[in-house]
Amino acid sequence: MAQLPNLPRELKSIQVLARFSLRMAILMAFAAFGSIGFARSLVALLWMAAILSAVVGAIRREPPFDTVLNHWDELMAYAALCSLAVGFIRTAPV
């Protein structure tokens, strides 16, 4: 299988940001149609995205504290957004 030559580090980080943005748009679209409500659906989808990022990062053996963005950074972003959403769910009036 042919591999791409080493891309500049900045380009790789831009690709990760674009991938994260696209995934967030897809997650929010699916959460909008969730039967348990937008917030709860989004929390569940963010958890699944975080687990997926951890698995892919481990399979690809990406270093967790690299100088460029990778799947481990996506994991932390999904986990932070999930925690934020859970906080909003708990403080929202019923």
C-alpha positions in Angstrom: 0.0 0.0 0.0 1.4 3.4 -1.0 1.8 5.9 1.8 1.8 9.6 1.6 5.0 11.4 2.2 5.5 13.1 5.5 3.1 16.0 5.6 4.0 19.2 7.5 3.0 19.1 11.1 0.7 22.1 10.7 -1.3 20.4 8.0 -1.8 17.4 10.2 -3.3 19.6 12.9 -5.6 21.3 10.5 -6.8 17.9 9.3 -7.6 16.9 12.9 -9.5 20.1 13.5 -11.5 19.6 10.3 -12.2 16.0 11.2 -13.3 17.1 14.7 -15.6 19.8 13.3 -17.2 17.5 10.8 -17.8 14.8 13.5 -19.3 17.4 15.9 -21.7 18.5 13.1 -22.7 14.9 12.5 -23.1 14.2 16.2 -25.3 17.3 16.7 -27.5 16.3 13.7 -28.0 12.8 15.1 -28.7 14.2 18.6 -31.3 16.5 17.2 -33.4 13.5 16.2 -32.8 11.5 19.4 -35.9 10.3 21.2 -34.5 11.0 24.7 -33.9 14.7 24.0 -31.0 16.6 22.4 -28.8 17.0 25.5 -29.0 13.4 26.6 -28.5 12.1 23.1 -25.5 14.4 22.6 -24.0 13.1 25.9 -24.3 9.5 24.7 -22.9 10.3 21.3 -20.0 12.2 22.8 -19.1 9.3 25.0 -19.1 7.0 22.0 -17.0 9.4 20.0 -14.5 9.6 22.9 -14.2 5.8 23.2 -13.8 5.6 19.4 -11.0 8.2 19.5 -9.2 6.3 22.3 -9.4 3.0 20.4 -8.2 4.6 17.1 -5.4 6.4 19.0 -4.3 3.2 20.6 -4.4 1.2 17.4 -2.4 3.8 15.5 0.0 4.1 18.5 -0.2 7.8 18.5 1.7 9.5 21.3 -0.7 11.1 23.8 1.3 14.3 24.3 2.6 14.9 20.8 3.4 18.4 19.4 0.6 18.1 16.8 -3.0 17.3 17.3 -4.1 13.6 17.1 -6.9 11.3 18.3 -5.9 11.7 22.0 -6.6 15.4 21.7 -9.9 14.6 20.2 -10.6 12.3 23.1 -10.0 15.1 25.5 -12.2 17.5 23.6 -15.1 15.0 23.4 -14.7 14.3 27.2 -14.7 18.0 28.0 -17.8 18.7 25.9 -19.5 15.6 27.5 -18.8 16.9 31.0 -20.1 20.3 30.0 -23.3 18.9 28.6 -23.8 16.7 31.7 -23.4 19.8 33.9 -26.0 21.7 31.8 -28.4 18.7 32.1 -28.1 18.6 35.9 -28.6 22.3 36.4 -31.4 22.7 33.9 -34.8 23.3 35.5 -37.3 20.5 35.0 
